[in-house]
C-alpha cells in the first residue's frame, strides 16, 4: 500500500533531544540530514502515512503536501 507523503517543519529550539528522537522515529529522514533553513533553526521532515495512524507527536504539527512544501522552500528563509 502506497501511503501519502507529508512534511512537517520543526523549530528546533522548541524540542529537547528526547522529543526530537521520538518524532524522527516516524519520519523517513533524520534531523541531521533534513533540509534546514538558512540559519539552521528549522528543518523539514518527511513521513509517509501508509495507512497507519499518525502518532500524536506528528498529528499536532502542521502537515504539508509536496506542492505546499515546494512553495515554502521558495521563500528566502530556505534558500
C-alpha positions in Angstrom: 0.0 0.0 0.0 1.4 3.4 -1.0 0.9 6.0 1.7 0.5 9.7 1.5 3.8 11.6 1.7 3.6 14.6 4.0 6.1 17.1 5.5 6.4 18.9 8.8 8.5 21.9 9.8 10.1 21.9 13.2 11.6 24.9 15.0 14.4 23.0 16.7 14.7 25.2 19.8 11.1 24.1 20.8 12.2 20.5 21.4 14.5 18.6 23.6 16.6 15.7 22.3 14.1 13.1 23.5 11.2 14.8 21.7 13.2 15.1 18.5 14.2 11.5 18.7 10.5 10.4 19.2 9.4 12.5 16.1 12.3 11.1 14.0 11.1 7.5 14.6 8.1 8.2 12.4 9.9 10.1 9.6 11.8 9.0 6.5 14.7 11.3 7.1 16.5 12.4 10.3 17.2 15.9 11.5 20.9 15.7 10.8 20.3 15.2 7.1 17.0 17.1 6.8 16.6 20.3 4.8 17.3 23.3 7.1 16.5 26.9 6.8 19.4 29.4 6.2 20.0 30.0 9.9 19.6 26.3 10.9 16.8 27.0 13.3 14.2 25.0 11.5 14.1 21.7 9.5 11.7 19.8 7.2 11.0 16.2 8.0 9.2 13.8 5.6 6.9 11.0 6.6 4.5 8.6 4.9 1.2 7.6 6.4 1.0 4.2 4.7 -2.5 3.6 6.2 -1.1 3.7 9.8 -2.5 6.1 12.4 -0.4 9.3 12.7 1.3 9.5 16.0 0.4 12.3 18.4 3.9 13.9 18.1 3.2 14.5 14.4 -0.5 14.9 14.5 -0.2 18.1 16.4 2.1 19.7 13.8 1.0 21.5 10.6 1.4 19.0 7.8 2.2 19.9 4.2 1.9 18.1 0.9 4.6 18.2 -1.8 3.2 21.2 -3.6 2.9 23.2 -0.3 6.4 22.4 0.9 7.8 23.3 -2.5 6.2 26.8 -2.2 7.6 27.2 1.3 11.1 26.3 0.0 10.9 29.2 -2.4 11.0 31.7 0.4 14.2 33.5 1.2 14.5 31.8 4.6 15.0 28.4 2.9 17.5 29.4 0.1 
